[in-house]
C-alpha cells in the first residue's frame, strides 16, 4: 500500500505493559516500512529502541500518570481532559495532519479527550481494545471487593454500576471513574468518533461487537510477539525435574498471585515470580517463610531475562481472577516450549487448550489450581509434551510483527476506503 501518515497514541513511551509494547514495536516497524509515523505519549522515560527509530516525530509530554501524580486534583482533571495533550496535538496539527490515528492507550494519562480533537480534524481513528476502558468504568469488568467478574457493564445496569463499590482503592475513586466514563460515553460520545476497533482476541472481539461497536467494524488481530520463530530452537527437554513453576505478571489480587502462593505451601515444587505490584512484599514474605529457595521473587525483569527463566521452568501459571483479554506472555512462553496453566475464562482459554498445549483450572478455586499443578508434579514429562504442542500451535498462528502489520495495514486501507 502507499505510504501513510500515521499518528500513534500511547499513555506510556516505554514498555510498561503489553499495550505499550505493541504500540512501540508496531510504530517502529511501520516507520521501517516507509510510513510516516508520529508517536505521541504522556509518560516517560522514552524507550531506548523507540528513540533510535527513524520516526517523523517522537513526542513525550513527560507527565505523571493519573495514579502517580501527587496532585490528586490535577490528576482527576487531567484524567478527564488532558489540557497539555490537547495543546501539543493542536501544535502538531498546525504543521502535520495524519491520514489515520491509532489509539493504543489513553485511560492512564492522555485521557480520551484527544480523540475528540482528532475527530474534529476529520482524521479517521482506529482504537485497539487492549483493555475494557470503553466498556467498564474501572477498566476491568471485575469487582475488586468481591474478587469476582462483574456483570454491571452490561446494558440496564447503569445505576447498579454507579452504586457498586468495586474499585481497588476507594468508593470515591470509583465515583470519579464512573463520572469519567459517563463523560466519555455521553458528552464526548467517543464511540461515534472511533471509525473502527481492533480486538486483541476473539473473546475481546465478541464482547466489543455485543456491547460497544454498534455499526463500527471490529477486526480481530492478535498482538505480535517480538521473538523469532527459531528462538529457543526445538523443544528438546521432554522432562524437567525438579518441577519449577513460573509466574509472570502484575503482583495483585485480581491476577490471583495470592492463590498461587497458598497452593505453593501445599505442594512439593519450586516457583519463580517475575513482576511488580502492590503484593510484592507479600510474595517476599511467603518466600521467606517457605525457605530453601522454594519461591524466588525476581521483581520486574526485561524480556531477555524472562525468556531465560521460561526455558528453565516446567510450566507457566496465570491464575487470574479477572478475565484477561490476551496476555502476550502466553505466546512468549509457547515459543520457548513452555505450556501454561490458566484460569478457565476470558482470552486465556483462547490461547490455551486444556490437555493440548496447557491445562485449565476453575478460576478463583484454590483446590482446582492445586490439582492442575500436581498433575505436572506427578508426571513431569507432561510439561514437555504440552510444551512441544504449545510451540507448534503458536507458530501456526503466526504472531510475527510482519503478519500483524500486514493485517493492520489492510485494516487501515479498509477504514480509509483505499
N, C-alpha and C positions, 0 to 999 in steps of 0.2 A: 504494500500500500504506500501511498505518498507520505512524505514526512509530515508529522503533525506538530502543532504547538500544544504541549500538554502541561497542565498545572496539577501538581500532586500535593494534597494537603494531608499532613500528619501531625498529631499533637506533639510528638517527640522526634528529634533529629538523630536519635540513637536507638538501638535495638532494646527497648525496654520490655517488649513482648513480641508475640507473633505478628500482630498487625503492623508494628513499626518495621520489623524485619522484612515483611513483604513490600511495604511502601518504599523502603530504602533499596532493596535488591531490584525491584521492578523499575524504579526510577533510573538506577544506574544502567540497567540493561536496555531500557527504552532509549536512553541517551546514546548508548553504544550502537544502537540500530539506526541512528540517524535522525531520531525525533528530537525536537527542541523542547527540553524539559526544565521546568522551574519547580524546585522542591521548596515548599512553604511549611514551616513548622513554628511551634511556640517555645518548646522546652529544649535546651541544650544539655550537655555539650554535643557538638556535631560529630557524628560517626566519622572516624578517620577515612574509611573507604569512600564514604559519600563526599567528603571534602576534596578527595583526589579525583573525583569523576568530572568529566567534561560536561557539566550541566550548563544550560543557558544562564541560570542563576540559582544560588542556594541562599535561602532566606531563613534565618532563625531569629525569633524575637527575643530570645534569652529570658523568657518569663518563667515563673514557677507554675507548676500545675495547680489545680484547684486545691488538692489536699495538702500540698506542701507550702502553700502560700501562708505566711504567718499573719497576714492581714485578712482575717476571715470575711469582713465586709467586702473588701475588694475582690476576694476570691468568689464570693457569691454573685457579685455583679458581673464580673468578667466571665463567669461560667454561663451566664445567660446572654451576655453581649460583650464580646471581647473588642473593646474600642481600638486597642493597639493593632490587633489583627486587621480590623476593618480599614484603619488609616493606611496601613502598609500595603494592603491589597489595592486600595484606590491609587496609591502611588505607582504600584506595579502596572496597573491597567492604564495609566497615563502614557506609557511607552510600549506596552506589550499586551496583546489580547490573545489568550489561548483559544485553540479550536475546541478544546474539551477540558473539563476539570474532573479529576479523580480523587474522591474523598476516601481516605483510609482510617481516619480517626479525628474527631473533633470534640468528643464529650469530656475529655480530661483537662483541656486547656484552651483550645481555639474557640470553642462554642460553635453552635450551629448557625450563628448569625452570618458568617462569611458565605454560606450557601445562598442566603437571601441576596447578598450583594452580587455574587457571581451570576445568579439567575437574572438579575436586573440588567446585566450587560448582554443578555441573550446567549450566554455560554452554556452549552449542554453539560449536565452534571451526572457523573456515574458514581455510585456510592457502594463500596464494598462492605458487606454486613459481617464484620469481624466480631461484633457483639450484639446485644439486644437493645441498644440505646434508643432505637426508634420504635420499639415495641413495649418497653418496660421502663418506668422511671428510675429504678435502681440498677439498670443495665444488665440484670442477671436472670430475670424471671425466677427469682429464688428468694425465699423468706429467710433472712439471716438469723431471725429469732427462733423460729420453729425448726430451722435446718431442713426445710423441705422445699421442693419445687413449688412455685406459686402459680395459681390459675387466674389471678386478678388482672392480668394483662389482656385478657380476652374481652370482647365487646360485652357491655352490660354490667361491668364490674367497676366502673369509674369511681363511684362513691366508696365502695369497699376498699379499693386500691388506696384511696386518699387516707382513710382512717386506719388502715393496717400499719402497724409499726414493724416494718420488715427490714429496715436499714441496719447495716452493721454497726453504725456509730450511735445514732440517736433518732428519736422521732422528729426532732427539729430538722435534722439533715434530710430525713425522708420527706417532710413537707416542702422543703426547698427543692428537692429533686422532683417532686410531684408538680410543683408550680412551674419549674423549668420545662418539664415535659409538656405541660398544657400550653405554655407559651410557644414551644417549638411546633406543636401539632396544630394549635388553633389560631395563633397570631402569626407566626412565621409561615405556617402552612407548608412546612418543609417537604412533605410528601409530594406536593404539587410542583415543587421546584426541582425535584430529582427526576431525571429523564430515564434512568434505568439502574437496576441493582445487580450486583454480583454477589452471589451467595457462596460461601466457602465450603459448603457441604450440601448434599441433597436434603438432609434434615433441615438445615437453615433455609434452603430454598422453599421447601414446603410450608414452613412457618411464615415466610415472607409473603408468599402468594396468598395465603389464607388470611393474614391479619394486617398486611402492610401495603403491598404493591398496588392494589386496586387494578387500574388498567395499565400500569407500567411493566415493562418487561423485566424478568428476573433470569439471569444466566448463571447456572451452576458451574463455577470454575474453582477447582481445588487450589489452595495455596501452594506455591512452589517450594521445593526442598533444595536448599543450596548444597547439594552433595552429589558428586559424580556417580554415575551408575556402577562404576567399578570400585567405588570406595568400599573398603572393608574386604574386598576380594570375595571369594566363595565362602560359604558358611562351612568352616572346617570342623569346629568342635561340636560333636553330637551329644556330648555330655559335659556339663560344667559342674564340678564339685570342688569345694563345698558350694552349696547353693547360696547365691547372693542376689537379693532383690534390689531394684533401683527405683527411686522416685525423683522425678524432675518436674519442678513447677513451683507455683507460689505456695508458701507455707501459711495456709489459712484454713479455717474450719470448713468453708464451702468446698475446698479441694479435698477434704477427707484425710488430711495428713494425721490428725489425731486418731482416727480409726485405724490407720495403718500402724501407728506406734503402739496402740493397745494390742493389736494382733502380734506384734513383734515380741511382746513379753510372754507370749504363749507358744511360740514355735522355736525350733532349733535351726536358725539360718541367720545370715547377715543382711544388713540393709545399708545402702548408701543413699544419702539425701542431698540433692542439689537444688538450690533455690534460696530465696529470701522471703521475708514476710513477718507478720506480727507474731507468728508462733515459733520463730527460730529459737527462742530461749527455751520453750517447752521441748523442742526437739533435742536440744543440747542436754537438758535435764534428763530426758529418757536415755540418751546416750551414756551419760554419766552413771545412771542407776543400773543399767544393764551390764556395763563394764565389758572388759575383754575385747574391746573394739567391735562389738556386735553391731552397733549402729554408728555410722560415720556421717557427720554433718559437715558438708563441704562449703555450704553457703552458695552465693552466686558464682557461676563459672561460665566461661566462654564456650562456644560450640566445640572447639578442639578438645578441651578437657572433658566435656560431656561425652563426646564420641569415644574417648579413651575409656571412660568409666562404663559406657554401654558395652563395649567389647569384652569387658571383664565380668559383666553381670549375666545372670541367668535369665531374668525377665524384668520388664518394666511394669510398675504398678501405678495406675492412675485411679484412685478411689473416690473420684469427685461426687459430692452430693448434688452439686449443681449440674445442669445439662451443658456440657462443653460443646461449642459449635464445631470445632475441628482442630484439635491440638496438633501442631507441627511435630511435636516430639514423638508421636506415634509413628509417623512416617520416617523420621530420622532413626528411630530405634530399628524399624523394619529393615532399612537399608544396611544397618550394621548387624543384621541377622539376629536381632533381639525381638522376641514376641512380647505381647503385653497382656496384663490382667487389667480389665477395665470394668467400671460400673455399667450396668446394663441399660443406659439411656443416652439420649442426645446424639451428638455426632460421633461419640466414642465407638458405638457399635457399628457405625458405617465403615470404619476403618479396621475393626477387629471382629472377625467371625469366630464365634465360640467353637472351640475344638479344632479350628482350621489353622488360624495364624495367631491365636491367643485364647484367652479364657474370660468369660463374663462372670460377674457376681452380682447379687442383688444390691442395688445402690443403697448405702447407709446401713447395711446389715453386716455387723462385725463377724458373726459366725459364718456367713456366706463367704466373706473375704478370706477368713482363715482357711476354710475348706479349699478354696481355689489356690491359695498359696501352698497349702500342704500337698496338693496334687503334684506340684513341682518338686517339693522336698522328697516325697515318696518315690518319685520317678524322674530323676534329674535329666535323663535323656529326652524327656518330653519337651524341654525348652529348646533343645537343638532341632527337634523335628518341627515344632511350631515356628521356630526362628527361620528355618530354611524356607518354609512356605510363606512366611511373612515377607521375606525379601523378594521372592518370586512375584507375589501379588502386588507389592508396591512398585516394582519395576514395570509390571504390566500396566499399571495406572499412569505411568509416565508423568511424574510430578516435577519434571525438569523445568527450569526457568524458561527455556526456549519454547516448550509446549504451552506453558502458562501464558506467555506473552503472545504467542500465536493466537490463542483463544481470546485474549484481551483485545488485541488489535482488531480481530473480526467483530468483537462486540462494539468497539469504538466506531467501526465502519457502519454497523447497523444503526447505532444511535445517531450518527451524523448523516445517514442516508446516502452513503458513498457506494 
